[in-house]
Amino acid sequence: MTTSALTPSQHATDNDVDILRTVPARYARLAEELGKRIIGQEETIRDLFVALAVQGHVLMIGVPGLAKTLLVRSLAEILDLPFQRIQFTPDLMPSDITGTEIIDETEPGKRAFRFVPGPVFASLLLADEINRTPPKTQAALLEAMQERHVTVAGQTYALPTPFFVLATQNPIEQEGTYPLPEAQLDRFMFNLRIDYPSRADEVRILMETTSTNDTSLQTVWTGHEMIALQHAVRRIPVVQSVAEYAVSLVQATRPSDNSAPDFVKRYLQWGAGPRASQYLALAGKAFAALEGRFNVAKEDIRRSAKLVLRHRLITNYRAEADNETADTIIDRLLQSIK
């Protein structure tokens, strides 16, 4: 991996470069603050920050009790962002997310409709157990996640800036759930798999969560600073060879593509679309900024591959029979594409 110093470029202003220079140290502060409440989960914290640095939404999959909700709530506190949590249930309606119009008396004898915003009007939205609500309600988030506005009764309302959706899923209990359609999954930049803590971390969790300690967190970034960071990160350049590598990796996931290896044609029904290439590049920029670099290396693309691709690959029955998963197929792709 190249490790050139962070230097001004024709693509970035002096202010952008100044912002990017501060990223490694400020992220270290953010991780330290989160560490007061969240034990372990260092990679998860890093990956969440990478997505937020480029305005990406994140789907987190893990069993109950792994502090997913606490992590998101704490992150909102450290970034000083308005936070809302929606518990998705089978009877949740789209208006419970976006908001609704009510009849309001404007003056004596006169009435008019007034829009009451729903919880989606927050900078950081936690969609808890998103697959427990029917597709009609899931779709209420589609416009918000992609267009960053919602439409109610023919009127369009802009969402706050910045705006992030962090959704959770329970991988165990599938009874009474509604799998997310591919169009919805494609709106998520990353798919994070959150695993059990190590033995040492679990002992620390037990000791600290069964005491009376109440830890307060300090703000590290504000909402306005996050917007400036997002603009600065997007100005990090991607050289032609790295862009071609990212596209080659994505195209190789498509069974109908001539560049797809035999194992892809054998085990996948569908591969990733062009949005995956864009997200690989954006993630690469954020990973570079975290390491104080002003260039995206192929290694940045590789470390983003599973996060970006695992929920965009649809395996077939042969893959299940041979114990092949999206992750194992991505590992094989990373070895085969040089």
N, C-alpha and C positions, 0 to 999 in steps of 0.2 A: 504494500500500500504506500502511495506517496504521502509525504507528511510535510508539504510546503507550509511555511508560516502564513498566518493570516495577513494578507496584504491587500491594499486597495486594488480594485479592478475596474475596467471600463464598464462593467455591468452594475457596479454598486457605488453609491454615494459615500462620502466620508462618514456621514451619520450612520449609514448601514454598517460600515466596517467597525465603527466605534461600538455599535450595539453587539455585533458578532464577537468582538474581542472579549466582551464581558460574559458570554454564555457559559464557558466551562466553570468559572468561579461561582456564578450565580446559581447554576444548576447544582453545584456541590452544596450550596446553602439550602436549596430547596430539598434535596435528598436528606440533608441533615435534619431539617425541620420535620419532614415526614417520618424520619426515623424515630422521632419522639413518640409517635403513636403506632406506626406500622413497623413490625419487626420482620426482617427479611424482605422478600419481594423486591430486591434491588433491580432486577431486570424488568419486572413489571412497571415499576416507577419510571425507569428510563424510557421504556417503550411508550408509556402513556404521554410522557413529556414530548417525545419525538412527534407523536401524532398531533398533539396540541400546538406544537410549534409551526405546523403547516396546515392548520385548520382541518385536521382529519378527525373523523368519528371512529370510535373503537367499540368492538364487541368483545366482552370478557366472558370466558367460559370457565367455570370452576364450581366445585361442590359448595354447599352452604358452609358458612363459618370461616371463610378464608379472608374476611375483612375487605371484601370488594366495595361494599357500600361505605364503610369507614374510610377507605382509601380515597374514593371519589369526593366524599364530603370534606375530608382534610385537604385535598388538593384545591378545592374551591376556596377554602379558607386561606390557604397560603397565597393563592393567586388573586385574592380579593374579588371574586366573581360571584354574581347572584346565582344561587343554587336552588334547584328544585328536583324533587324525587317523585317519580310516578311508579306506583306498584301496579304492574299490569295484571289484570284478572280477566276471566272469561266474560264478565259483564261490563267491562270498560267500554265506553263509547268514544268515537272520534272527538266529540265536543268536550269530553273530559280532558283531552290533551290540548286541543287548539284554542278552546274557548267558545263562547256562545253569545248570541244577542238576546237582550232582555228588553222589555218595554219599560221605559222610564218616563216619568212625568217631568217635562222640561219647565213648564209653567202651568198655572191653574187652567185646567180644561184642555191642555195640549199634551200629547204623548208622542214619543219617538223611540226608535230602537237605539239601544246603546250596546256596544261591544264590550264584553267582559273577558279580558285575556285569560287563557288557560296557562297551566304550568310550563308549556313549551316556551313561553316568553321569559326565558332565563338564559344566562350565558353558559351555564354548565348544567345540562339536564341528564339526570340518571334515570334510565329506563330499566327498572328492576324486573327481571324475569320477563323479558320482552316477548318470549314465545308462548306466554300463557294467555294471550289475548287473540281473538280471531283476526284473520287477514284484513278485514275492513278497518279495524282499529289500528293495526300495524301500519296500514297504508297512510294513516294520518301523519305519520312521521316522514313519509317519502318526500313530499314537497318541502318540508322544513329542512331536512338534511341536505337536499340537493340545491334548492333554490334559496334557502335561508329566508323564506317568508311563508305565510300561510294564507289561505283564502277561505273566508267564511261568508256565506250569503252573498257571494259575488264580489266582496271587497277583499283586497289584498293588504295584509299587514306585515310590515318588515319585522324580522326578529332582531334581538340585540346583537351587537358586535362587540367581542367575538361570540360565537355560538358553537358549542360542542355537544354531541350526544354520546354518552358513554352508557352502553347497554350491557346487561348481564344475562347469562343463561345458566341453568342447572343442567349438567350433562347426564344426570342419573335418572331423575324422575321425568319420564316422557309421557305418562298418562295425563290426558287433559291438556296437552300442549298443541300448538300450531306451528310447525316448522316455518322459519322465515323463508319467503320466496327469494329466488335468485336476485331479482331486481332490488329487493331490500338489502340482501347481503352485500351486493355490489356497492352500496352506499357507504359501507364501513371500510375505512382505510385499512385497519388492522383487525386481526382476530387473535386475541391474547389467550393463551391457555395458562390458567393459574393452578399450580400444583400445591400439594401439601407442604407445610414447612418442614425444615430439617428438625432433628431431635432437639438440638441445642436451641433453635429458634422457638420450638413449641414449649420448651421449659420456660424460656423468657416470657412468652405470651401468657402462660399460666401465672407466673409470678406477678407480672405487671397488671394484668386485667382483673386479678382477684384482690387488688389492694384498693385504697381510696384515692389514689393519685389521679388528678385531673389536669392533663397537660394542655396548656395553651400554645398556639402556634403563631409565629410572626409572619407578616406578609413579605414575600420575596419579589414577586412581580405583581403589578396592577393590571387591570384590564387594558388600559391604554398602552402600557408597556408591552403586553402580549401582542397587541395589534402591530406595534412597531417591530417587534421581533419577527412576526410572521412575514411582514414585508421584506425584512432584511434577509431572512433565511431563503426566501424565494429568489433572491438576487444572486445567490451562490451559483456559479456557472457549472454546467455539465458538459464535459468535452464529448466530441462526436463518438469516440471509441466506447466510452462508458454508456452513452445513450444507445448505441447499437447493441451492446451487451445486454442491457435491460430488455430491449425489444426482442432480442434473440431468445432470451430466457422465457419471456411470456409467450412468444409464438410457438416455442417448442412444447408448450402445454396443450396445444390444440391438436387433437388426433387427425384432423383433416389437413393439417399443414405438412408440406413436404419435409420441413426441417424436424418434425417430431420424431423422437427415437421410437424404436419398436415397442418398448415397455409402456410408453405413453399411449400408443395406439391400442395396446392390449388392455390397459387398465382404466383409461379415462373415457367418459362419454363426451364431456365438454371441457374445454380449457378456459383460460382467463381472457378477458376482453382488453381493449386498449386502456381502460381506466387503470388496470394493474400496472402497466408501464409507467403511467404518470405518477402513481403512488410510489413505485420503486424509486423513481428519480427524486420525488419530494422527500421521502424518508432518507434517502442517501444524503440530501442536503442537510437535513437536521442532524443526522449522525455525524457528518463532517463538522458542523458547528459545535457539537458537544465536545469534539476533540480539538477544537481550536484551529481547524483547517478551513481554507477558503476554496477547496476543490473537492469534488465528489470522486471517490475511487471505486473501482469495481468491487472491492471488499465491502463497501457501504451498501451496494446493491445486494450482495450475497447475504449479508446479515439481515436484510429486510425481506428476503425472499419468502420465508415461511409465514411471517406476519401478514404479508400482503396477499399471498397466493393460496394459502391453505383453505380458505372459505370460498374460493373461486373455482376450485377444481371439483368436478363431479365424477366420482369413481363408479365403476360398473360392478356387476356380480363377480367377474373374474378377480377383481381386486379384493373383494371380501373373501373369496375362497382361498386366495393366496396370501391373506393377511397383509395386503398392501394398503397403506393409508395415504392421504394427501401428503403428509409429512415425509413418509419414506420415498414417495415418488419425487418430491421436491429435492430431497437429498441426492437421489440418483441423477436428477437433472443438473444439479450444481456440479456433480462429478463429471458429467458427460459434456457439458458446454464449457469450453475453454475461452 
